[in-house]
Amino acid sequence: MSGIRQAADSSDSTSPAGKRSLLSALVPSGGAMQSFIHRKNLENYRKQLAETKDAAELSLLRRLLAEEEAKEPPAPRREDG
């Protein structure tokens, strides 16, 4: 067991560089993660809008949905030739 403990102690996972490399191995790339969160936020806000009757909550959800939709990149323009 001491061999395992020594191996664990000798790793540099406590250094900032070690934490970054561990984090990058566990978390998908920023673009993919942001895209996933964006899609899930849109789904969640739309679902809640369909289910709520409270005026204040409807107002908040509309604002949040509009803000999230504004984060979408513009659709690529079609060039008709």
N, C-alpha and C positions, 0 to 999 in steps of 0.2 A: 504494500500500500504506500510505502514511503516513496517508491519510484513514481507512482501516479501523482502524489502530492508535489514532488519535485518538478515534474513536467508541468503541472499546472502553475506552480509558483514561477517557473522560468519563463512562461509566456508573458508577453508584454501587452496583455489586453487592457491594462489599466492606463496605458499611455493614450493620449489623444489619437495618435495615428492608429494604434491597435483598436480603439473603439470605433474609429471611422471604418476600418477595413471589416470589422465584424458587422457593423451596421449595414454597410453596403452589400454584404453577403446575405443579410436577412431581409432587406427591404428592396423591392423592385426599383428600377430607375425612377428618378423624380418625375419625368414626363409621363410614364405609364401610371404611376401612383396618382398623380394629379388628375389625369384623365379619368381614372376609376372613381376617385372621390367626386369629381365634377358630375359624372353620370349618375352616381348614387344620390347626390344632393338633388339633382333635377327630379329623379324618380320620387324621392321622399317628399319634396315640396309639392309636387303635382298630386301625389296620393293624399297628402294631408289636406290640400285645397278641396279635393273632391269629398272629403269626409267631414269637414268642420262646418259648423253653422254660426259660430261666434264671430261677430263683425270685427272685433279687434284682432282676433287670430287670423281671420281672412286677410285683413290689411297687412299684417306682418308677413304672412306667407307669400302674398303677392309681391311685396317688396323684396323678400329674400329670393324668390324665384327670378324676378327681374334682374337682380344683382348677379345671380349665378348664370343666367342666360347671357348677360353682358360679358362674361368671361370667355365665351366661346369665340374662337377665332372666326373671322369672316369666311364664308363659304368660298371655295375657289371659283374664280370667274371663268365661265366658258367662253372661249373665243371661237365664234362661228366664222369659218373661213370662206 
